Amino acid sequence: MNTNKAELTSLQLLRDMQAELRDALNALGGRQADGLLQHYPFYSAAFINRAVEGYIYLRESGRFNASKLLVRPALEKIQKGSGCKYYN
């Protein structure tokens, strides 16, 4: 029972985070960037947003094994984004 409560709490936090990220991405609509390095964080954030949205949907649907498949690509994108950030 305690694990289920922790799962529900973490899923609600993830839902809130995804909503904030979605709103932030929508606020950037129509802006122009100078080059590829400026575009990369935006496209990475959009990818993370879609992965989190899919993860939430699958977890709420009870498809736990399928939801685990979305975790690694999201973590890899964050890792690569951090590398690009420090490369400059």
C-alpha positions in Angstrom: 0.0 0.0 0.0 2.8 2.4 0.9 4.5 1.7 -2.5 1.2 2.4 -4.3 1.0 5.8 -2.5 4.5 6.6 -3.5 3.8 5.7 -7.1 0.7 7.9 -7.2 2.6 10.8 -5.6 5.5 10.6 -8.0 3.2 10.3 -10.9 1.3 13.4 -9.8 4.7 15.3 -9.6 5.6 14.1 -13.0 2.2 15.2 -14.4 2.8 18.7 -12.9 6.3 18.9 -14.3 5.1 17.8 -17.8 2.4 20.5 -17.7 5.0 23.2 -16.8 7.3 22.0 -19.6 4.4 21.9 -22.1 3.4 25.5 -21.2 7.0 26.7 -21.5 7.4 25.1 -24.9 4.1 26.6 -26.1 5.3 30.0 -24.9 8.4 29.7 -27.2 6.3 29.2 -30.3 7.3 31.4 -33.2 10.7 32.4 -31.8 13.8 32.2 -34.1 17.2 31.0 -33.1 20.6 31.7 -34.7 21.9 28.2 -35.3 21.8 24.5 -34.5 23.2 24.8 -31.0 20.4 27.2 -30.1 17.8 24.8 -31.6 19.1 21.7 -29.8 17.8 22.5 -26.3 14.4 23.3 -27.7 14.1 20.1 -29.6 15.5 18.1 -26.7 12.9 19.6 -24.4 10.2 18.8 -26.9 11.4 15.2 -27.0 11.5 14.9 -23.2 8.0 16.4 -23.1 6.6 13.7 -25.5 8.5 10.9 -23.7 7.1 12.0 -20.3 3.6 12.4 -21.7 3.8 8.8 -23.1 5.2 7.5 -19.9 2.4 9.0 -17.9 -0.2 7.7 -20.3 1.2 4.2 -20.1 1.6 4.2 -16.3 -2.0 5.3 -15.9 -3.1 2.6 -18.3 -1.4 -0.1 -16.3 1.2 -0.8 -19.0 4.2 -0.7 -16.7 6.6 -2.7 -18.8 5.9 -0.6 -21.9 6.4 2.6 -19.8 9.9 1.5 -18.8 10.9 1.6 -22.5 10.6 5.4 -22.5 12.9 6.0 -19.6 16.2 5.2 -21.3 15.8 7.4 -24.4 14.8 10.3 -22.2 17.8 9.9 -19.9 20.1 9.7 -23.0 18.7 12.9 -24.4 19.3 14.7 -21.1 22.8 13.3 -21.0 23.6 14.4 -24.5 22.1 17.8 -23.9 24.3 18.3 -20.9 27.3 17.4 -23.0 26.4 19.9 -25.6 25.9 22.6 -23.0 29.4 22.2 -21.6 31.0 21.8 -25.0 30.4 25.4 -25.8 
